[in-house]
Amino acid sequence: MKKNLVRIALGLALVLLTLGHSIRLYQHPLLSHLDAITYDARLRLTQPGGQDSRVVVVDIDEKSLAEVGRWPWSRDKVSRLVRQLTDHYGVQLVGFDVVFAEPDESSGLRVLERMGATSLKGDAAFLASLASLRGSLDYDGQFAATLKGRPVVLGFYMSNGIPQGALPPAVLPAGTFKGRNILFTSWRGYGGNLPAFQAAAPAGGHFNPLVDFDGISRRVPMLVEHGGQYYESLSLAMVRLLLGNVPVRPGYAEGGSGSGYAGLEWLDLPTPRGALRIPVDENVATLVPYRGGQGSFVYLSAADVLQGRVAPASLQGKVVLVGTTAPGLMDLRATPVGEAYPGVEIHANLIAGMLDGSLKHKPPYALGFDVVQVLLVGLLLSLLLPSLSPSRATLLTGAVLAGVVGLNLALWQSGLALPVAGVLLLILALYAMNMSWGYFVESHSKRQLTQLFGQYVPPELVDEMARDPERYSMEGRNAELTVLFSDIRGFTSISEGLDPKDLAHLINEYLGAMTTVIRHHRGTLDKYIGDAIMAFWGAPVADPDHARHALLAALEMQVELRRLDAPFAARGWPALQIGIGINTGLMTVGDMGSPLRQAYTVMGDAVNLGSRLEGLTKQYGVGIIVGEATRAAVRDGVFRELDRVRVKGKDEPVAIYEPLGLAGSVPQAVLDELKLWQQALRCYRAQEWDQAELQLMNLVRLNGDCRLYQLYGERVAHLRQQAPGDGWDGVTTFETK
């Protein structure tokens, strides 16, 4: 026991660190993210899937916008939609996931009234016609009249801006929760419907989900506070109206409404068959019981409903939500089951979950449960793991891990959403700490090797080298290697358009992403040269597939670059374009420099050619160019020959190629285009200008944005005027770098 005291102390420190998060002394970002990830994983693992036909989404989709017109529609069309749903199709209830906040002046009534009050106020015929037309042109009045007496719930949104429109009556008055410290979501303002509409509709509810720290919508507050009063969500308002406009009764653990316990645990809706219970958390929010991805409910186009093209059975007796999935109307949200999930379907999931009684509950005692499981598991593993052999420690950790996961899943299936991320991370951290203890006493040679090469090569290669450190040295030697150069296009103009801090963040994120790709493919990072990257393959660890790994890294760098577009655009940064040059050949590799500074790097003609190839990517309008030796080494690659060039500093011409991918992964259309290009290139080199031009025109029709085809078209046009002669070898000479 005495020899394990340090390990036990470290284990107990990890337990205390996890407990601080569990009791909310602080919130560790990693644990918060893991909590969210484990919740989402349980949700997706147990979601029922399929379609729930009880709730139908009448969708203001792209088809509806094209057929009926851009949103917002005139109120006479919305009135007709409501009448179609209630009178013609006989739905039970209609809820609007949209707000009618502005008067509708599309009929021209306001203009006619101004004319009647000014220039035509003495025209009796005009005034008489206006009076007879007023009812048919008052679209807002028609909509208000349509809402009256029909089962329609209007939606509104809460905000911290200036109040606009009208709110429905509060579902619970001020003072309902007096003496209780309940963490309601409070708002200073709102965006409501026109007062005439809200007065005519039997109910209204907000459609604001709560957006968690990671941007995901997992909960919707059932009640929110504004001006001391409490307003319900759209889904709660619809379920209440569906049950006969029943009241909302707060529910507390002790079964009363006294002030002895602050937490509000559920809301009850009384029905003849007993109370319909809606569990809520500390923010009076309910977890959304997502059935699955988008399409878990029936979607019908609003245009089809308006035109009566929907079968009656599809809507009769249904609960209808009117909302939109059209991207331009901005009602798409990030959820555990989809990154662009229609907001209207969030309410549909809640309505179905309330009716089924399938809502998950995160009770107030979840905090205490987490503390207990962290203490029990943490103490058990902290005391036992240091004294066990690796195999027994692994078995014990696996058993404890399986027990915790199994218990949590069983509680989840019973309706409880309890935290599990903290204890899972603690189990893994205690196991990893105990299993990695031996690394602190590694031999001096292994530690020295890690210090020398750790900044250049991926950790897994350092580990491989550490198994036999005597084989590796930083002394200079000649070897066939592959080098890669990359550079950002137009970086000067990009840097001039960003402030220094943004520029630094952009470069750091870009270089970090590209370096991760290089290391993933066993590359050795040589250096950063401003925005440029230099890396090589085949040293210090020998790699017979160094050319192939370099090519795969370059292809993935281009893919990873596009993955950066969205986060860059969100921060107002420009999308980046890079050029990559790859060359394989004999190079000198080793630790080079001066007594003041040295670096493990490569030198030689093959390295210089790699740098020149990167510079040529802009000339040919491609993202990657490789040399002949690289192409020959990657036998399963598909390449497009670009040209034969004579670069600055070299007399011998070299063929250059653009990699299109690995065999089997390149689409047939690209392969067909490649055959046409090869024919065009043969005609070009044979000085068959007419045939070359014809093939290039066909290629331009296939891919008009390709700079390569435009370049050769320009060359053919030039060479027609100035014939190159019989001695022409088709080589392009570049005098600059």
Secondary structure by P-SEA (a helix, b strand, c coil): cccaaaaaaaaaaaaaaaaaaaacccccaaaaaaaaaaaaaaaaacccccccccbbbbcccaaaaaacccccccaaaaaaaaaaacccccccbbbbcccccccccccaaaaaaaaaaccccccaaaaaaaaaaccccaaaaaaaaaacccbbbbbbbbcccccccccccccccccccccccccccccccbbbccaaaaaaccbbbbccccccccccccccccccccccbbbbcaaaaaaaaaacbbbbbbbccccccccccccccbbbbbcccccbbbbbcccccccccccccccccbbbbaaaaaaccccccccccbbbbbbbcccccccbbbccccccccaaaaaaaaaaaaaaccccccccaaaaaaaaaaaaaaaaaaaccccccaaaaaaaaaaaaaaaaaaaaaaaaaccccccaaaaaaaaaaaaaaaacccccccaaaaaaaaaccccccaaaaaaaaaccccccccbbbbbbbbbbbbbcaaaaaaaaccaaaaaaaaaaaaaaaaaaaaaabbbbccccccbbbbbccccccccaaaaaaaaaaaaaaaaaaaaaaaaaaacccbbbbbbbbbbccccccccccccccccccccaaaaaaaaaaaacccccccccccaaaaaaaccbbbbbccccccccccbbbbbbbbccccccccaaaaaaaaaaaaaaaaaaacaaaaaaaaaaaaaaaccccaaaaaaaaaaaaaaacccccccccbbbbccc
